[in-house]
Each structure stands twice: as structure tokens, then as C-alpha cells.
Amino acid sequence: MLEVLKHVKISIPFLDMIKKVVAYMKFLKNLCMVKRRIKLGKKAFLTEQVNAIIENKALIKYKDPSYPTISVQIGDSFMERALLDLGASVNLLPYSIYKQVGLGEFRLLPLHSP
């Protein structure tokens, strides 16, 4: 019996089927409707960097500050010329490695306390 039902085909007009099956009618109605955007009265405040990314604008590029160095003492170890990272952390590089890499000549830069 199940095999017989698998081969049964019913031909009815498409519009008649849509009218009789409410779920199909709602689905097709949603497909055909023009979707309108919801307008919200709220505003979001974005940083300059996020705003530039959203608007596909280039961020301001600043001049290269060169290779600033500082004197650092950690316990008994003292490094007279350690590279300073101007980011949120301080990275140290021994002067011997600095010379091996060949990063150029040093230049004195003033450091100001906050």
C-alpha cells in the first residue's frame, strides 16, 4: 500500500493549493512583501577608529617615532639601552641583539613623566 501511495501524483493548480494551505500563503506573502527597515530613535557613539572602519575611510597615519630606548634595571640586571615600545607594554631587547639585527643608529628622545 505504501509503495502505491509513493507513486500517486496529484495535479492541482498552484493558486488553488496556496489558497487552501495557509502556511504556503503566508510564506509566499512574506517573500513578496517589501521589507521596511525599523527606525530606532537611539544613537550609538563610536570611537574614531570604529567609525572609520564602518565608513571605509583610512585612518590617520602618524610619523614613525624611530627607535626610542630606555635604561632598565630588573633585579641585579641593568640594561643601558633597551628598546621602548610606545604601546601599552614595554618590550626589552638587549643591545647586543639590536646591533646584530642592524636597526640603525640611536637617537636621544626626551621622556616625560605623566
MARRO-876760 format. One record per atom (N, C-alpha, C, CB): residue in one letter; x, y, z. Coordinates in Angstrom, 1 decimal. Glycine has a CB too. Layout:
! MARRO-876760
code u v w
A X Y Z
...
END
This chain:
! MARRO-876760
code u v w
M 0.8 -1.2 0.0
M 0.0 0.0 0.0
M 0.9 1.3 0.0
M -0.9 0.0 1.2
L 1.9 1.3 0.8
L 2.8 2.4 0.9
L 3.5 2.7 -0.4
L 3.9 2.2 2.0
E 3.9 1.6 -1.1
E 4.5 1.8 -2.4
E 3.6 2.4 -3.4
E 5.0 0.4 -2.9
V 2.3 2.1 -3.3
V 1.3 2.6 -4.3
V 1.2 4.1 -4.0
V 0.0 1.9 -4.1
L 1.1 4.5 -2.7
L 1.0 5.9 -2.4
L 2.2 6.8 -2.8
L 0.7 6.1 -0.9
K 3.4 6.2 -2.8
K 4.6 6.9 -3.2
K 4.5 7.3 -4.7
K 5.8 6.0 -3.0
H 3.8 6.6 -5.5
H 3.7 6.9 -6.9
H 2.5 7.7 -7.3
H 3.7 5.6 -7.7
V 1.6 8.0 -6.3
V 0.4 8.8 -6.6
V 0.8 10.3 -6.8
V -0.6 8.7 -5.5
K 0.4 10.9 -7.9
K 0.6 12.3 -8.2
K -0.7 13.0 -8.3
K 1.5 12.4 -9.5
I -0.8 14.1 -7.6
I -2.0 14.9 -7.7
I -1.6 16.2 -8.4
I -2.6 15.2 -6.3
S -2.4 16.6 -9.4
S -2.2 17.8 -10.2
S -3.3 18.7 -9.9
S -2.1 17.5 -11.7
I -3.0 19.8 -9.1
I -4.0 20.9 -8.9
I -3.3 22.2 -9.2
I -4.5 20.9 -7.4
P -4.1 23.2 -9.6
P -3.5 24.5 -9.9
P -2.7 25.1 -8.7
P -4.6 25.5 -10.4
F -1.6 25.7 -9.0
F -0.8 26.3 -7.9
F -1.5 27.3 -7.0
F 0.4 27.0 -8.5
L -2.3 28.2 -7.6
L -3.1 29.1 -6.8
L -4.1 28.5 -5.9
L -3.8 30.2 -7.7
D -4.7 27.4 -6.4
D -5.7 26.7 -5.5
D -5.0 26.1 -4.3
D -6.4 25.6 -6.3
M -3.8 25.6 -4.5
M -3.1 25.0 -3.5
M -2.7 26.0 -2.4
M -1.8 24.3 -4.0
I -2.2 27.2 -2.9
I -1.8 28.3 -2.0
I -3.0 28.7 -1.2
I -1.2 29.5 -2.8
K -4.2 28.8 -1.8
K -5.4 29.3 -1.0
K -5.8 28.3 0.1
K -6.5 29.5 -2.0
K -5.6 27.0 -0.2
K -6.0 26.0 0.7
K -5.0 25.7 1.9
K -6.3 24.7 0.0
V -3.8 26.0 1.6
V -2.7 25.7 2.6
V -2.2 27.1 3.1
V -1.5 24.9 2.1
V -2.7 27.5 4.3
V -2.5 28.8 4.9
V -1.0 29.0 5.1
V -3.2 29.0 6.2
A -0.2 28.0 5.5
A 1.2 28.2 5.7
A 2.0 28.6 4.4
A 1.9 26.9 6.3
Y 1.6 28.0 3.3
Y 2.2 28.4 2.0
Y 1.8 29.9 1.6
Y 1.7 27.5 0.9
M 0.6 30.2 1.9
M 0.1 31.6 1.6
M 0.9 32.6 2.4
M -1.4 31.7 1.8
K 1.1 32.4 3.7
K 1.9 33.3 4.5
K 3.3 33.4 4.1
K 1.8 32.9 6.0
F 3.9 32.2 3.8
F 5.3 32.2 3.3
F 5.5 33.0 2.0
F 5.8 30.7 3.1
L 4.7 32.8 1.0
L 4.8 33.5 -0.2
L 4.5 35.0 -0.1
L 3.9 32.9 -1.3
K 3.6 35.3 0.8
K 3.3 36.7 1.1
K 4.5 37.4 1.6
K 2.1 36.9 2.0
N 5.2 36.8 2.6
N 6.4 37.3 3.2
N 7.5 37.5 2.1
N 6.9 36.5 4.3
L 7.6 36.6 1.2
L 8.6 36.7 0.2
L 8.4 37.8 -0.8
L 8.6 35.4 -0.7
C 7.1 38.1 -1.0
C 6.7 39.2 -2.0
C 6.7 40.6 -1.4
C 5.4 38.9 -2.6
M 6.6 40.7 0.0
M 6.5 42.0 0.6
M 7.8 42.7 0.6
M 6.0 41.8 2.1
V 7.7 44.0 0.5
V 8.9 44.9 0.6
V 9.2 45.1 2.0
V 8.7 46.3 -0.2
K 10.3 44.7 2.5
K 10.7 44.8 3.9
K 11.1 46.2 4.1
K 11.8 43.8 4.3
R 10.6 46.8 5.2
R 10.9 48.2 5.6
R 11.9 48.1 6.8
R 9.7 49.0 5.9
R 12.8 49.0 6.8
R 13.7 49.0 8.0
R 13.0 49.6 9.2
R 15.0 49.8 7.7
I 13.3 49.1 10.3
I 12.8 49.6 11.6
I 13.7 50.8 12.0
I 12.8 48.5 12.7
K 13.0 51.9 12.2
K 13.8 53.1 12.6
K 13.8 53.2 14.1
K 13.1 54.4 11.9
L 14.9 53.2 14.6
L 15.1 53.4 16.1
L 15.5 54.8 16.4
L 16.1 52.3 16.6
G 15.0 55.3 17.5
G 15.4 56.6 17.9
G 16.7 56.7 18.7
G 14.3 57.2 18.7
K 17.4 55.6 18.9
K 18.6 55.6 19.7
K 19.8 55.8 18.8
K 18.7 54.3 20.5
K 20.8 56.4 19.4
K 22.1 56.6 18.7
K 23.2 55.9 19.4
K 22.4 58.2 18.6
A 24.2 55.5 18.7
A 25.4 54.8 19.2
A 26.5 55.7 19.0
A 25.6 53.4 18.6
F 27.3 55.9 20.0
F 28.5 56.7 19.9
F 29.7 55.8 19.7
F 28.8 57.5 21.2
L 30.4 56.0 18.6
L 31.5 55.2 18.2
L 32.8 55.9 18.3
L 31.3 54.7 16.8
T 33.9 55.2 18.5
T 35.2 55.8 18.5
T 35.6 56.1 17.1
T 36.3 54.9 19.2
E 36.6 57.0 16.9
E 37.0 57.4 15.6
E 37.5 56.2 14.7
E 38.2 58.4 15.7
Q 38.2 55.2 15.4
Q 38.7 54.1 14.6
Q 37.5 53.2 14.1
Q 39.6 53.2 15.5
V 36.5 52.9 15.0
V 35.4 52.1 14.6
V 34.6 52.8 13.5
V 34.5 51.8 15.8
N 34.3 54.1 13.7
N 33.6 54.9 12.7
N 34.3 54.9 11.3
N 33.4 56.3 13.2
A 35.6 55.0 11.3
A 36.4 54.9 10.1
A 36.3 53.6 9.4
A 37.9 55.3 10.4
I 36.2 52.5 10.2
I 36.1 51.2 9.6
I 34.7 51.0 9.0
I 36.3 50.1 10.7
I 33.7 51.5 9.7
I 32.3 51.3 9.1
I 32.2 52.2 7.9
I 31.3 51.8 10.2
E 32.7 53.4 7.9
E 32.6 54.3 6.7
E 33.6 54.0 5.6
E 32.6 55.7 7.1
N 34.5 53.0 5.9
N 35.5 52.6 4.9
N 36.5 53.7 4.6
N 34.9 52.1 3.6
K 36.8 54.5 5.6
K 37.8 55.6 5.5
K 39.1 55.2 6.0
K 37.3 56.9 6.2
A 40.2 55.7 5.5
A 41.5 55.4 6.0
A 41.8 56.2 7.3
A 42.6 55.8 4.9
L 42.4 55.5 8.2
L 42.8 56.2 9.5
L 44.0 57.1 9.3
L 43.1 55.1 10.6
I 44.2 58.0 10.1
I 45.4 58.9 10.0
I 46.7 58.1 10.4
I 45.2 60.2 11.0
K 47.6 58.2 9.5
K 48.9 57.6 9.8
K 49.9 58.6 10.4
K 49.5 57.0 8.5
Y 50.5 58.2 11.5
Y 51.4 59.1 12.1
Y 52.8 58.8 11.7
Y 51.3 59.1 13.6
K 53.7 59.8 11.9
K 55.1 59.6 11.5
K 55.8 58.5 12.4
K 55.9 60.9 11.6
D 56.7 57.8 11.9
D 57.4 56.8 12.6
D 58.3 57.4 13.7
D 58.3 55.9 11.7
P 58.1 57.0 15.0
P 58.9 57.7 16.1
P 60.3 57.2 16.2
P 58.2 57.4 17.4
S 60.8 56.4 15.3
S 62.1 55.8 15.2
S 62.2 54.7 16.3
S 63.2 57.0 15.5
Y 63.4 54.6 16.9
Y 63.7 53.5 17.9
Y 64.0 54.1 19.2
Y 64.8 52.6 17.4
P 63.0 54.4 20.1
P 63.3 55.0 21.4
P 63.9 53.9 22.3
P 62.1 55.6 22.0
T 64.9 54.3 23.1
T 65.5 53.4 24.1
T 65.4 54.0 25.5
T 67.0 53.1 23.7
I 65.5 53.1 26.5
I 65.5 53.5 27.9
I 66.5 52.6 28.6
I 64.1 53.4 28.5
S 66.9 53.1 29.8
S 67.7 52.3 30.7
S 66.8 51.6 31.6
S 68.8 53.2 31.5
V 67.1 50.3 31.8
V 66.2 49.4 32.6
V 67.0 48.6 33.6
V 65.3 48.5 31.7
Q 66.5 48.5 34.8
Q 67.1 47.6 35.8
Q 66.1 46.7 36.4
Q 67.8 48.4 37.0
I 66.3 45.4 36.2
I 65.4 44.3 36.7
I 66.2 43.5 37.7
I 64.8 43.5 35.6
G 66.0 43.6 38.9
G 66.8 42.9 39.9
G 68.2 43.4 39.9
G 66.7 41.4 39.7
D 69.2 42.4 39.7
D 70.6 42.8 39.6
D 71.0 43.1 38.1
D 71.4 41.7 40.1
S 70.1 42.8 37.2
S 70.5 43.1 35.8
S 70.1 44.5 35.4
S 69.7 42.1 34.8
F 71.1 45.1 34.7
F 70.9 46.5 34.2
F 71.2 46.6 32.7
F 71.9 47.5 35.0
M 70.2 47.1 32.0
M 70.4 47.3 30.6
M 70.3 48.8 30.3
M 69.2 46.5 29.8
E 71.4 49.3 29.7
E 71.5 50.7 29.5
E 70.7 51.2 28.3
E 73.0 51.1 29.3
R 70.6 50.3 27.2
R 69.9 50.7 26.0
R 68.9 49.6 25.6
R 70.9 51.0 24.8
A 67.7 49.7 26.2
A 66.7 48.7 25.8
A 65.6 49.5 25.0
A 66.0 48.1 27.1
L 65.1 48.8 24.0
L 64.1 49.4 23.1
L 62.8 49.6 23.8
L 63.9 48.5 21.8
L 62.2 50.7 23.6
L 60.9 51.0 24.2
L 59.8 50.9 23.2
L 61.0 52.4 24.9
D 58.8 50.2 23.6
D 57.6 50.1 22.7
D 56.6 51.1 23.2
D 56.9 48.6 22.8
L 56.1 52.0 22.3
L 55.2 53.1 22.8
L 53.8 52.6 22.9
L 55.3 54.2 21.7
G 53.5 51.3 22.9
G 52.2 50.8 23.1
G 51.9 50.7 24.6
G 52.0 49.4 22.4
A 51.0 49.7 24.9
A 50.6 49.6 26.3
A 51.6 48.8 27.2
A 49.2 48.9 26.3
S 52.6 48.2 26.6
S 53.5 47.4 27.3
S 54.9 47.8 26.9
S 53.3 45.9 27.1
V 55.9 47.4 27.7
V 57.3 47.7 27.5
V 58.0 46.4 27.1
V 58.0 48.4 28.7
N 58.6 46.4 25.9
N 59.4 45.2 25.4
N 60.8 45.6 25.5
N 58.9 44.8 24.0
L 61.6 44.6 25.9
L 63.1 44.9 26.1
L 63.8 44.0 25.0
L 63.6 44.5 27.5
L 64.9 44.6 24.5
L 65.8 43.9 23.6
L 67.2 44.3 24.0
L 65.5 44.4 22.1
P 68.0 43.2 24.2
P 69.4 43.5 24.6
P 70.1 44.3 23.5
P 70.2 42.2 24.9
Y 71.0 45.2 23.8
Y 71.7 46.0 22.9
Y 72.6 45.1 21.9
Y 72.6 47.0 23.6
S 73.1 44.0 22.4
S 73.9 43.1 21.5
S 73.0 42.6 20.4
S 74.5 41.9 22.3
I 71.8 42.2 20.7
I 70.9 41.7 19.6
I 70.5 42.9 18.7
I 69.6 41.1 20.2
Y 70.3 44.1 19.3
Y 70.0 45.2 18.5
Y 71.1 45.5 17.4
Y 69.8 46.5 19.4
K 72.3 45.4 17.9
K 73.4 45.6 16.9
K 73.5 44.5 15.9
K 74.8 45.6 17.7
Q 73.2 43.2 16.3
Q 73.3 42.1 15.3
Q 72.2 42.3 14.2
Q 73.1 40.8 16.0
V 71.0 42.7 14.6
V 69.9 42.9 13.7
V 70.2 44.1 12.7
V 68.6 43.1 14.4
G 71.0 45.1 13.2
G 71.3 46.2 12.4
G 70.1 47.2 12.2
G 71.8 45.8 11.1
L 69.5 47.6 13.3
L 68.4 48.5 13.3
L 68.8 50.0 13.1
L 67.6 48.4 14.5
G 70.0 50.3 13.0
G 70.4 51.7 12.7
G 71.0 52.3 14.0
G 69.2 52.5 12.3
E 71.3 53.7 13.9
E 71.9 54.4 14.9
E 70.8 54.8 16.0
E 72.6 55.6 14.4
F 71.3 55.0 17.2
F 70.4 55.5 18.2
F 70.3 57.0 18.2
F 71.0 55.2 19.6
R 69.2 57.5 18.7
R 68.9 58.9 18.7
R 68.2 59.2 20.1
R 67.9 59.4 17.6
L 68.7 60.2 20.8
L 68.2 60.5 22.1
L 66.8 61.1 22.0
L 69.1 61.5 22.9
L 65.9 60.6 22.8
L 64.5 61.2 22.8
L 64.1 61.5 24.2
L 63.5 60.1 22.2
P 63.5 62.7 24.4
P 63.1 63.1 25.8
P 61.9 62.2 26.3
P 62.8 64.6 25.9
L 62.0 61.8 27.5
L 60.8 61.1 28.1
L 60.2 61.9 29.2
L 61.3 59.7 28.7
H 58.9 62.1 29.2
H 58.2 62.9 30.1
H 57.4 62.0 31.0
H 57.3 63.9 29.4
S 57.4 62.3 32.3
S 56.5 61.6 33.3
S 55.1 62.1 33.2
S 57.1 61.7 34.7
P 54.1 61.2 33.4
P 52.7 61.6 33.4
P 52.4 62.5 34.5
P 51.8 60.5 33.3
END
